[in-house]
Structures are given as C-alpha cells and as structure tokens.
C-alpha cells in the first residue's frame, strides 16, 4: 500500500494517517478499496493529534536484525482519530489501555514515530 | 454421510534437520502415500503441491501427468484450503485420484521467520503487507504478531502464564506417546514458566520448531476409497473464511468471527454437531492460537480459553483431546500437514498409546488471516 504520505509527513514532523473519504472508517495503511464500504481510493489524509492509547505491546528478547538489538518493545497504538499503527514505546512498562502521545523522530532514517505515556512530562 | 472424497493414503518422512530439498522430501512422502494407498503414480490424475519448489519437476520425476494441477503458496494457512480444493475436484468429477504433496526444507535453508527473506511467511525485514510500516520498529516476525495478540488477550481477559502453559505441557505429554515426535523430553509447568522469552509474553516453549519434512496424502472418491487397503477417511466438509483486510495488525476478535463461521459451516455440511467431534487438531504455530481457536469454535466463551485448557480438557482422556501427536509445538512444524495426518491416523485407529478410543469425527482448524477448518470422519 502507498504510505509515502505517512513517511513524508514524519520527515516534516507530522503524523499523517488516513480515513475513508466515503464512510470515515480508519483507512491506514490505505487500501485501494475500502473494505468497509467498498468505496474506491478511500484515503483521506489527516494530520493526527498524536494522542491515543496503547492497544497491545510485545517485547523482543531476540535480535533478528542488527539494526534492532533486543530487548525492545513493539507496540500497536490506536490513535484518537481511529487508525492503528505499529510503533515503539519510550517506556516498555506502559500499560495496555494507557494514554500515550506521539513523539516524532524526523531525522531517523527511516523516520519514526515513538509513543510515550501521556502522564510523563514534556510538551503535549 | 454425503462425503465425496476420502483419504486413502498418507505418507510422511522423518522430521528435523535433514539436509535435503523440499522437493526430495515431498517426493519421498508422495511415494510413501501411494504405497500406503496401494496405488501407482500413473493412477494419479490430480496433483496439488504446497511449498515444493517445483511442481513441474516433482510431477516429471514421479511420472504424474495430471488433468488438474494446483500449486499453492508456502503459508501454512493454505493447508485447509488445499484439502477443500482437492475434495472439490473429486466431488465435481474433475479428478478420480488426487495426490496432495507438501515439502519443507526451511530448517536446512536456515529460515528464521524473523530476518531475511520476503513474504508474510519469511517475514523479511518487516512483517505483513506493508513492511515499510513495520521494519522501522523492528516488527519482523510472526511470533511477535502472536505475542501482540496474547498481550491483548491477557489485558482483556486476564489469561495467565500458567493457563497458557497447559497448552505446551499437554502437547509435550502427547508427543511422548508418539515415536515420530521431535520434542519428547519431559516438560513440567515449572519448566515452561522458566523458559526464556523470545518475544514476550511468548516463551520459547510457546513456539513451534522450524524443521524439514515431507507429507503427502492420496484422496479418491468414496466409492473407490472402499477398495483400498486401509479404512477410508472421508473428508466430511471443509470451509474457509479470510481476514486479509487489515491483516497487518492483530484482529480485534482473535479471529473468533471467522472461526465460528467455518466451524458452523463444517458441522452443518457434515450433519455432525460440535459435540460429535472426538478430537481437534489445531494449528499451533504459537500456543496462544490454541486458545483463540477453542474460543472461536465455541468450545468456550470469548476470553475463556485460558481457563478452559488449564485443567486437562485438551489432554488425551479429556473432554476434547487436541493435537494428540504432540502438535507443531512438540511433534514438528509441518504447517498443518502433520496434524492432518494425525487426524487420519486417529480415524484409522492407528495411534497406539495415544489413540482416542472410538474416534469417529476429528476436526482440523487453523486460525490465521485465512481461517479454515476441515472435518474428517470414520466411514459409516
């Protein structure tokens, strides 16, 4: 699926995700046909607030790839706007269901969005 | 019974680190299955291959020139669909005798299901259909996908480590009754609990073991099947339901909706209710899938899988013996095919110390982005 808009957004420091322009369902990564309403080319890109909650998290204790040395968490975050995405956490102890907020590392290659617990310090 | 197709031959190779090609192993299994059915290669007019490198070479090498040839991609989720296809080709008269042939050399090739390769099985550098969203976060492996599902299940339902440990320890005890199983050493619940994590909350003992091996089945129409040396094992019904949209992330319902649909479809089509199922062969690439499958098929309520397995229900002698061969966790990971063979052997009454007494109906089920189930019966 074409996620260049998302990756280009991260490079600008923006969290870009998509909703279906026909039925408003989450549409990320964006399919060519919405599986909910059948509408064509549904991606309506929005800039998300960065607020969401942790849907699930798993912690790698095995290093599969040298650029990702274990241990590290992989998270599924549900944004307040609806879309879910894979990410990682600043604090692997973040509870599932807990509120999180995005921090964008625009200079990484590829650029990444990382989530921290909302209760932690830092600008909203 | 209105089954049109039946298994008349099964063939398996050794499993493990064998240093042989997938096609070589598939060919050995094919010859064994034909021998088991007392049929010659020239009688095969349908060929379905799964994970072999070259269906063309396999057919040419073994003298098979079928009127119907299908080659399926390597994912284990294709095992149920393979049987559905083969049974359909026999039912509609396309074929009289179908060989279903599987070969896997991923152990010898060094597959890790987490680094390198491509596609959803090899997982490559990023998991799923959009690796550029997965790779930056180190999301590389199908095991991590299962770990995310388990973590969510624990959050919603309080599933405990001790409950999940019943899956691996029960299947290990079953494997100890199966001379062909790869992992047969004692495993207590305490052993399970101290096993190191791979992708937490999954432990190493929640993972199947990558290995090589070949499996083949020969199916024919039920009337012909009754002339073969072994009791025929009819394919009573088969069904599948995909959850491919959105499949880069774990499903909200742990595939329960699709599992309920295929479970209802096979029991309705066969005329045998769930209560008639004497044993369940469940796709245990990772042990949480056993909980999800039991819940989805309705053996227990949503979220109750952990409690349901914790007190012996899935063990031999229990309410629903599961994976009596040791399953993929302990017998060996043949992407569902060894579980299918176990279903056939149970219904033939060939399982010795692990035989489910009087087994008449055995179900195969796989929870994955293509959910499937196949119901096998003893001939009436």
Interface residues (C-beta under 8 A of the other chain):
Chain A: X1 X3 X6 X7 X29 X31 X35 X55 X56 X57 X58 X59 X60 X61 X62 X64 X65 X67 X68 X72 X74 X75 X76 X84 X85 X86 X87 X88 X96 X97 X108 X110 X111 X112
Chain B: X112 X114 X115 X125 X129 X130 X132 X133 X134 X135 X136 X137 X138 X139 X140 X141 X144 X147 X148 X149 X151 X152 X155 X196 X197 X198 X199 X200 X201 X202 X245 X246 X248 X249 X250
